Amino acid sequence: MKEGIHPKYEEAQAHCSCGVNVVTRSTKEKISVEICSSCHPFYTGKQRLVDTAGRIEKFRRKYGIKEK
């Protein structure tokens, strides 16, 4: 490999919005992520509550669909 063309690859802190800090290696010093394996629904098995019922009711009212 050529000398002096590769970036430094050092330890970095990855910070998730849920508060988890992970030490990894990267060319950046700090990494900020929104979802990590500690809070992602696929890995935890928990779903975040979303107001889907309100959206469905609004859709039905808008298009005049009556509930069976």
KEKEBA-525182 format. One record per atom (N, C-alpha, C, O): residue in three letters; x, y, z; atom name. Coordinates in Angstrom, 1 decimal, padded with zeros to 4 digits. Example, Ala and Ser with C-alpha at 12.3 -4.5 7.8 and 13.67 -1.06 7.14 Angstrom:
2
['ALA' [013.2 -005.7 007.8] 'N']
['ALA' [012.3 -004.5 007.8] 'CA']
['ALA' [013.2 -003.3 007.8] 'C']
['ALA' [014.2 -003.3 008.5] 'O']
['SER' [012.8 -002.2 007.1] 'N']
['SER' [013.7 -001.1 007.1] 'CA']
['SER' [012.9 000.0 007.9] 'C']
['SER' [013.4 001.1 008.0] 'O']
END
This chain:
68
['MET' [000.8 -001.2 000.0] 'N']
['MET' [000.0 000.0 000.0] 'CA']
['MET' [000.9 001.2 000.0] 'C']
['MET' [002.0 001.2 000.5] 'O']
['LYS' [000.3 002.3 -000.6] 'N']
['LYS' [001.1 003.6 -000.6] 'CA']
['LYS' [001.0 004.2 000.8] 'C']
['LYS' [000.1 004.1 001.5] 'O']
['GLU' [002.1 004.9 001.1] 'N']
['GLU' [002.2 005.6 002.4] 'CA']
['GLU' [001.5 007.0 002.3] 'C']
['GLU' [001.6 007.7 001.3] 'O']
['GLY' [000.8 007.4 003.3] 'N']
['GLY' [000.3 008.7 003.5] 'CA']
['GLY' [-001.1 009.0 002.7] 'C']
['GLY' [-001.5 010.1 002.8] 'O']
['ILE' [-001.7 008.0 002.1] 'N']
['ILE' [-003.0 008.2 001.4] 'CA']
['ILE' [-004.2 007.7 002.2] 'C']
['ILE' [-005.3 008.0 001.8] 'O']
['HIS' [-003.9 006.9 003.2] 'N']
['HIS' [-005.0 006.3 003.9] 'CA']
['HIS' [-005.4 007.1 005.2] 'C']
['HIS' [-004.5 007.6 005.9] 'O']
['PRO' [-006.7 007.3 005.5] 'N']
['PRO' [-007.1 008.1 006.7] 'CA']
['PRO' [-006.7 007.3 007.9] 'C']
['PRO' [-006.6 006.0 007.9] 'O']
['LYS' [-006.6 008.0 009.1] 'N']
['LYS' [-006.4 007.3 010.3] 'CA']
['LYS' [-007.6 006.5 010.7] 'C']
['LYS' [-008.7 007.1 010.7] 'O']
['TYR' [-007.4 005.3 011.2] 'N']
['TYR' [-008.5 004.4 011.6] 'CA']
['TYR' [-008.4 004.2 013.1] 'C']
['TYR' [-007.6 003.3 013.5] 'O']
['GLU' [-009.1 004.9 013.9] 'N']
['GLU' [-008.9 004.9 015.3] 'CA']
['GLU' [-010.2 004.6 016.0] 'C']
['GLU' [-011.3 004.5 015.4] 'O']
['GLU' [-010.2 004.4 017.4] 'N']
['GLU' [-011.4 004.2 018.1] 'CA']
['GLU' [-012.3 005.4 018.1] 'C']
['GLU' [-011.9 006.6 018.0] 'O']
['ALA' [-013.6 005.1 018.0] 'N']
['ALA' [-014.6 006.2 017.9] 'CA']
['ALA' [-015.8 005.8 018.9] 'C']
['ALA' [-016.0 004.7 019.2] 'O']
['GLN' [-016.5 006.9 019.3] 'N']
['GLN' [-017.6 006.8 020.2] 'CA']
['GLN' [-018.9 006.9 019.3] 'C']
['GLN' [-019.1 007.9 018.6] 'O']
['ALA' [-019.7 005.9 019.3] 'N']
['ALA' [-021.0 005.9 018.6] 'CA']
['ALA' [-022.1 006.2 019.7] 'C']
['ALA' [-022.2 005.4 020.6] 'O']
['HIS' [-022.8 007.2 019.5] 'N']
['HIS' [-023.8 007.6 020.5] 'CA']
['HIS' [-025.2 007.5 019.9] 'C']
['HIS' [-025.5 008.2 018.8] 'O']
['CYS' [-026.1 006.7 020.5] 'N']
['CYS' [-027.5 006.6 020.0] 'CA']
['CYS' [-028.4 007.5 020.7] 'C']
['CYS' [-028.1 008.0 021.8] 'O']
['SER' [-029.6 007.8 020.1] 'N']
['SER' [-030.5 008.8 020.7] 'CA']
['SER' [-031.2 008.2 021.9] 'C']
['SER' [-031.7 008.9 022.8] 'O']
['CYS' [-031.1 006.8 022.1] 'N']
['CYS' [-031.7 006.2 023.3] 'CA']
['CYS' [-030.7 006.3 024.5] 'C']
['CYS' [-031.1 005.9 025.6] 'O']
['GLY' [-029.5 006.8 024.2] 'N']
['GLY' [-028.5 006.9 025.3] 'CA']
['GLY' [-027.4 005.9 025.4] 'C']
['GLY' [-026.5 006.0 026.3] 'O']
['VAL' [-027.4 005.0 024.5] 'N']
['VAL' [-026.3 003.9 024.5] 'CA']
['VAL' [-025.1 004.5 023.8] 'C']
['VAL' [-025.2 005.0 022.7] 'O']
['ASN' [-023.9 004.3 024.4] 'N']
['ASN' [-022.7 004.6 023.8] 'CA']
['ASN' [-021.9 003.3 023.5] 'C']
['ASN' [-021.8 002.4 024.3] 'O']
['VAL' [-021.4 003.3 022.3] 'N']
['VAL' [-020.6 002.1 021.8] 'CA']
['VAL' [-019.3 002.5 021.3] 'C']
['VAL' [-019.2 003.5 020.6] 'O']
['VAL' [-018.2 001.8 021.7] 'N']
['VAL' [-016.9 002.1 021.3] 'CA']
['VAL' [-016.6 001.2 020.1] 'C']
['VAL' [-016.8 000.0 020.1] 'O']
['THR' [-016.3 001.8 018.9] 'N']
['THR' [-016.0 001.1 017.7] 'CA']
['THR' [-014.8 001.7 017.1] 'C']
['THR' [-014.1 002.6 017.6] 'O']
['ARG' [-014.5 001.3 015.8] 'N']
['ARG' [-013.4 001.9 015.1] 'CA']
['ARG' [-013.9 002.6 013.9] 'C']
['ARG' [-014.8 002.0 013.2] 'O']
['SER' [-013.4 003.8 013.6] 'N']
['SER' [-013.8 004.5 012.4] 'CA']
['SER' [-012.8 005.6 012.1] 'C']
['SER' [-011.8 005.8 012.8] 'O']
['THR' [-013.0 006.3 010.9] 'N']
['THR' [-012.2 007.4 010.6] 'CA']
['THR' [-012.7 008.7 011.2] 'C']
['THR' [-012.0 009.7 011.2] 'O']
['LYS' [-013.9 008.7 011.8] 'N']
['LYS' [-014.4 009.8 012.5] 'CA']
['LYS' [-014.3 009.6 014.0] 'C']
['LYS' [-014.2 008.4 014.5] 'O']
['GLU' [-014.2 010.7 014.8] 'N']
['GLU' [-014.1 010.5 016.2] 'CA']
['GLU' [-015.4 010.2 016.9] 'C']
['GLU' [-015.4 009.3 017.8] 'O']
['LYS' [-016.5 010.9 016.5] 'N']
['LYS' [-017.8 010.7 017.1] 'CA']
['LYS' [-018.8 010.4 016.0] 'C']
['LYS' [-018.8 011.0 014.9] 'O']
['ILE' [-019.7 009.4 016.3] 'N']
['ILE' [-020.7 009.0 015.4] 'CA']
['ILE' [-022.1 009.1 016.1] 'C']
['ILE' [-022.2 008.6 017.3] 'O']
['SER' [-023.0 009.8 015.5] 'N']
['SER' [-024.4 009.9 016.1] 'CA']
['SER' [-025.4 009.2 015.3] 'C']
['SER' [-025.5 009.4 014.1] 'O']
['VAL' [-026.1 008.3 015.9] 'N']
['VAL' [-027.1 007.5 015.2] 'CA']
['VAL' [-028.5 007.6 015.9] 'C']
['VAL' [-028.5 007.9 017.1] 'O']
['GLU' [-029.6 007.4 015.2] 'N']
['GLU' [-030.9 007.5 015.7] 'CA']
['GLU' [-031.4 006.2 016.3] 'C']
['GLU' [-032.0 006.2 017.4] 'O']
['ILE' [-031.1 005.1 015.7] 'N']
['ILE' [-031.5 003.8 016.2] 'CA']
['ILE' [-030.3 002.8 016.2] 'C']
['ILE' [-029.5 002.7 015.3] 'O']
['CYS' [-030.2 002.1 017.3] 'N']
['CYS' [-029.1 001.1 017.5] 'CA']
['CYS' [-029.7 -000.3 017.7] 'C']
['CYS' [-031.0 -000.4 017.8] 'O']
['SER' [-028.9 -001.3 017.9] 'N']
['SER' [-029.4 -002.6 018.2] 'CA']
['SER' [-030.1 -002.7 019.5] 'C']
['SER' [-030.9 -003.7 019.8] 'O']
['SER' [-029.8 -001.8 020.4] 'N']
['SER' [-030.5 -001.8 021.8] 'CA']
['SER' [-031.9 -001.3 021.7] 'C']
['SER' [-032.7 -001.7 022.6] 'O']
['CYS' [-032.2 -000.5 020.7] 'N']
['CYS' [-033.6 000.1 020.7] 'CA']
['CYS' [-034.3 -000.2 019.4] 'C']
['CYS' [-035.5 000.2 019.3] 'O']
['HIS' [-033.7 -000.9 018.5] 'N']
['HIS' [-034.4 -001.2 017.2] 'CA']
['HIS' [-035.4 -002.3 017.5] 'C']
['HIS' [-035.1 -003.3 018.1] 'O']
['PRO' [-036.7 -002.2 016.9] 'N']
['PRO' [-037.7 -003.2 017.2] 'CA']
['PRO' [-037.4 -004.6 016.7] 'C']
['PRO' [-037.9 -005.5 017.2] 'O']
['PHE' [-036.6 -004.7 015.6] 'N']
['PHE' [-036.3 -006.0 015.1] 'CA']
['PHE' [-035.5 -006.8 016.1] 'C']
['PHE' [-035.7 -008.0 016.2] 'O']
['TYR' [-034.6 -006.1 016.8] 'N']
['TYR' [-033.7 -006.8 017.7] 'CA']
['TYR' [-034.3 -007.0 019.1] 'C']
['TYR' [-034.0 -007.9 019.8] 'O']
['THR' [-035.1 -006.0 019.5] 'N']
['THR' [-035.7 -006.0 020.9] 'CA']
['THR' [-037.0 -006.8 020.9] 'C']
['THR' [-037.4 -007.3 022.0] 'O']
['GLY' [-037.7 -006.9 019.8] 'N']
['GLY' [-039.0 -007.5 019.8] 'CA']
['GLY' [-040.2 -006.6 020.3] 'C']
['GLY' [-041.3 -007.1 020.4] 'O']
['LYS' [-039.9 -005.4 020.5] 'N']
['LYS' [-040.9 -004.4 021.0] 'CA']
['LYS' [-041.1 -003.4 019.9] 'C']
['LYS' [-040.2 -002.9 019.3] 'O']
['GLN' [-042.4 -003.1 019.8] 'N']
['GLN' [-042.8 -002.0 018.8] 'CA']
['GLN' [-043.0 -000.7 019.5] 'C']
['GLN' [-043.6 -000.7 020.6] 'O']
['ARG' [-042.6 000.4 018.9] 'N']
['ARG' [-043.0 001.7 019.5] 'CA']
['ARG' [-044.4 002.0 019.2] 'C']
['ARG' [-044.9 001.6 018.1] 'O']
['LEU' [-045.1 002.6 020.1] 'N']
['LEU' [-046.5 002.9 019.9] 'CA']
['LEU' [-046.6 004.1 018.9] 'C']
['LEU' [-046.0 005.2 019.2] 'O']
['VAL' [-047.4 003.9 017.9] 'N']
['VAL' [-047.6 004.9 016.9] 'CA']
['VAL' [-049.1 005.1 016.8] 'C']
['VAL' [-049.9 004.1 016.9] 'O']
['ASP' [-049.5 006.3 016.6] 'N']
['ASP' [-051.0 006.6 016.5] 'CA']
['ASP' [-051.5 006.1 015.1] 'C']
['ASP' [-051.9 007.0 014.3] 'O']
['THR' [-051.5 004.8 014.9] 'N']
['THR' [-052.1 004.3 013.6] 'CA']
['THR' [-053.6 004.3 013.6] 'C']
['THR' [-054.2 004.5 012.6] 'O']
['ALA' [-054.2 004.1 014.8] 'N']
['ALA' [-055.7 004.1 014.9] 'CA']
['ALA' [-056.2 005.5 014.5] 'C']
['ALA' [-057.2 005.5 013.7] 'O']
['GLY' [-055.6 006.6 014.9] 'N']
['GLY' [-056.1 007.9 014.5] 'CA']
['GLY' [-056.0 008.1 013.0] 'C']
['GLY' [-056.8 008.8 012.4] 'O']
['ARG' [-054.9 007.6 012.4] 'N']
['ARG' [-054.7 007.8 011.0] 'CA']
['ARG' [-055.7 007.0 010.2] 'C']
['ARG' [-056.2 007.5 009.1] 'O']
['ILE' [-056.0 005.8 010.6] 'N']
['ILE' [-057.0 005.0 009.9] 'CA']
['ILE' [-058.4 005.6 010.0] 'C']
['ILE' [-059.1 005.6 009.0] 'O']
['GLU' [-058.8 006.1 011.2] 'N']
['GLU' [-060.1 006.8 011.3] 'CA']
['GLU' [-060.2 008.0 010.4] 'C']
['GLU' [-061.2 008.3 009.8] 'O']
['LYS' [-059.1 008.8 010.4] 'N']
['LYS' [-059.1 010.0 009.5] 'CA']
['LYS' [-059.2 009.6 008.0] 'C']
['LYS' [-060.0 010.2 007.3] 'O']
['PHE' [-058.6 008.5 007.6] 'N']
['PHE' [-058.7 008.0 006.2] 'CA']
['PHE' [-060.1 007.5 005.9] 'C']
['PHE' [-060.7 007.9 004.9] 'O']
['ARG' [-060.7 006.8 006.9] 'N']
['ARG' [-062.1 006.3 006.7] 'CA']
['ARG' [-063.1 007.5 006.6] 'C']
['ARG' [-064.0 007.5 005.8] 'O']
['ARG' [-062.9 008.5 007.5] 'N']
['ARG' [-063.8 009.7 007.4] 'CA']
['ARG' [-063.6 010.4 006.1] 'C']
['ARG' [-064.6 010.9 005.5] 'O']
['LYS' [-062.4 010.6 005.6] 'N']
['LYS' [-062.1 011.3 004.4] 'CA']
['LYS' [-062.8 010.7 003.2] 'C']
['LYS' [-063.3 011.4 002.3] 'O']
['TYR' [-062.8 009.3 003.1] 'N']
['TYR' [-063.3 008.6 002.0] 'CA']
['TYR' [-064.6 008.0 002.2] 'C']
['TYR' [-065.1 007.3 001.3] 'O']
['GLY' [-065.2 008.3 003.3] 'N']
['GLY' [-066.6 007.8 003.6] 'CA']
['GLY' [-066.7 006.3 003.7] 'C']
['GLY' [-067.8 005.7 003.4] 'O']
['ILE' [-065.7 005.6 004.2] 'N']
['ILE' [-065.7 004.2 004.4] 'CA']
['ILE' [-066.3 003.9 005.8] 'C']
['ILE' [-065.8 004.4 006.8] 'O']
['LYS' [-067.3 003.1 005.8] 'N']
['LYS' [-067.9 002.8 007.1] 'CA']
['LYS' [-067.3 001.5 007.6] 'C']
['LYS' [-067.0 000.6 006.9] 'O']
['GLU' [-067.2 001.4 008.9] 'N']
['GLU' [-066.6 000.3 009.6] 'CA']
['GLU' [-067.7 -000.8 009.6] 'C']
['GLU' [-068.9 -000.6 009.9] 'O']
['LYS' [-067.3 -002.1 009.4] 'N']
['LYS' [-068.2 -003.2 009.3] 'CA']
['LYS' [-068.6 -003.7 010.7] 'C']
['LYS' [-069.4 -004.6 010.8] 'O']
END
